[in-house]
């Protein structure tokens, strides 16, 4: 089973919480630590799981977030390099 990383970035916390809730409910993925504030009201969440689950989760999360706010970016990284975990929230690094 290949692992993947999914990222959802929104403008505003309400959209991110709504999107993150949808991601976690729609597929077998794990939230990789606390949500991160980027600046200019940009916030992001990271999920990890197998490639198909992460893709399904990010699709559902983006759709849900769009109903209440602005989605800035959605990205799925299949089979990330082992060192990518160094830039993820600490909870993801602990699961490695």
DRENDO-1510 file (C-alpha; in Angstrom, 1 decimal, always signed):
<recs>
REC; n; res; u; v; w
REC; 1; UNK; +0.0; +0.0; +0.0 .
REC; 2; UNK; +1.6; +3.3; -1.1 .
REC; 3; UNK; +1.4; +6.2; +1.3 .
REC; 4; UNK; +0.5; +9.7; +0.2 .
REC; 5; UNK; +0.2; +13.2; +1.6 .
REC; 6; UNK; -2.8; +15.4; +1.0 .
REC; 7; UNK; -2.8; +19.2; +1.6 .
REC; 8; UNK; -5.8; +21.5; +1.8 .
REC; 9; UNK; -5.2; +25.3; +2.1 .
REC; 10; UNK; -8.0; +27.7; +2.6 .
REC; 11; UNK; -8.5; +31.4; +3.3 .
REC; 12; UNK; -10.1; +31.4; +6.8 .
REC; 13; UNK; -10.4; +28.9; +9.6 .
REC; 14; UNK; -14.1; +28.1; +9.1 .
REC; 15; UNK; -13.5; +26.7; +5.6 .
REC; 16; UNK; -10.5; +24.7; +6.7 .
REC; 17; UNK; -12.4; +23.1; +9.7 .
REC; 18; UNK; -15.3; +22.2; +7.4 .
REC; 19; UNK; -12.9; +20.8; +4.8 .
REC; 20; UNK; -10.8; +18.9; +7.3 .
REC; 21; UNK; -14.0; +17.4; +8.8 .
REC; 22; UNK; -15.1; +16.2; +5.4 .
REC; 23; UNK; -11.6; +14.8; +4.6 .
REC; 24; UNK; -11.5; +12.7; +7.8 .
REC; 25; UNK; -15.1; +11.5; +7.4 .
REC; 26; UNK; -14.9; +10.6; +3.7 .
REC; 27; UNK; -11.8; +8.3; +3.7 .
REC; 28; UNK; -9.4; +6.3; +5.8 .
REC; 29; UNK; -6.9; +9.1; +6.3 .
REC; 30; UNK; -5.1; +10.5; +9.4 .
REC; 31; UNK; -4.7; +14.2; +10.2 .
REC; 32; UNK; -1.0; +14.9; +10.4 .
REC; 33; UNK; -0.8; +17.2; +13.4 .
REC; 34; UNK; -2.4; +20.5; +14.1 .
REC; 35; UNK; -3.6; +22.9; +11.4 .
REC; 36; UNK; -1.0; +25.5; +10.3 .
REC; 37; UNK; -1.5; +29.2; +9.9 .
REC; 38; UNK; +0.4; +30.4; +6.9 .
REC; 39; UNK; -0.4; +34.2; +7.0 .
REC; 40; UNK; -2.9; +36.5; +5.3 .
REC; 41; UNK; -5.7; +34.3; +6.8 .
REC; 42; UNK; -4.3; +31.3; +4.9 .
REC; 43; UNK; -4.5; +28.1; +6.9 .
REC; 44; UNK; -3.7; +24.5; +5.9 .
REC; 45; UNK; -4.2; +20.9; +7.0 .
REC; 46; UNK; -2.3; +17.8; +6.0 .
REC; 47; UNK; -3.7; +14.3; +5.9 .
REC; 48; UNK; -1.8; +11.0; +5.2 .
REC; 49; UNK; -3.0; +7.6; +4.0 .
REC; 50; UNK; -2.9; +5.5; +0.9 .
REC; 51; UNK; -3.1; +7.3; -2.4 .
REC; 52; UNK; -6.7; +6.5; -3.3 .
REC; 53; UNK; -7.9; +7.5; +0.2 .
REC; 54; UNK; -6.0; +10.7; +0.2 .
REC; 55; UNK; -7.3; +11.6; -3.2 .
REC; 56; UNK; -10.9; +10.9; -2.2 .
REC; 57; UNK; -10.4; +12.8; +1.1 .
REC; 58; UNK; -8.9; +16.0; -0.5 .
REC; 59; UNK; -11.6; +16.0; -3.2 .
REC; 60; UNK; -14.3; +15.8; -0.5 .
REC; 61; UNK; -12.5; +18.3; +1.7 .
REC; 62; UNK; -12.1; +20.9; -1.1 .
REC; 63; UNK; -15.8; +20.6; -2.1 .
REC; 64; UNK; -17.0; +21.0; +1.5 .
REC; 65; UNK; -14.6; +24.0; +2.2 .
REC; 66; UNK; -15.9; +25.7; -1.0 .
REC; 67; UNK; -19.4; +25.8; +0.4 .
REC; 68; UNK; -18.3; +28.1; +3.3 .
REC; 69; UNK; -15.2; +29.8; +2.1 .
REC; 70; UNK; -12.3; +30.0; -0.4 .
REC; 71; UNK; -10.1; +27.1; -1.2 .
REC; 72; UNK; -6.6; +28.3; -2.2 .
REC; 73; UNK; -4.9; +25.1; -3.0 .
REC; 74; UNK; -5.4; +21.3; -2.9 .
REC; 75; UNK; -2.5; +18.9; -3.5 .
REC; 76; UNK; -1.9; +15.2; -3.3 .
REC; 77; UNK; +1.7; +13.9; -3.2 .
REC; 78; UNK; +1.8; +10.2; -3.9 .
REC; 79; UNK; +4.8; +8.2; -2.6 .
REC; 80; UNK; +6.6; +11.3; -1.1 .
REC; 81; UNK; +10.3; +11.2; -0.5 .
REC; 82; UNK; +11.2; +10.1; +3.0 .
REC; 83; UNK; +12.7; +13.5; +3.9 .
REC; 84; UNK; +9.4; +15.3; +3.2 .
REC; 85; UNK; +8.3; +14.3; +6.7 .
REC; 86; UNK; +10.8; +16.8; +8.0 .
REC; 87; UNK; +8.5; +19.7; +6.9 .
REC; 88; UNK; +5.3; +18.2; +8.0 .
REC; 89; UNK; +3.6; +18.8; +11.4 .
REC; 90; UNK; +5.3; +17.0; +14.3 .
REC; 91; UNK; +2.5; +14.4; +14.6 .
REC; 92; UNK; +3.3; +13.1; +11.1 .
REC; 93; UNK; +7.0; +12.8; +11.9 .
REC; 94; UNK; +6.1; +10.7; +15.0 .
REC; 95; UNK; +4.1; +8.3; +12.8 .
REC; 96; UNK; +7.0; +7.7; +10.5 .
</recs>
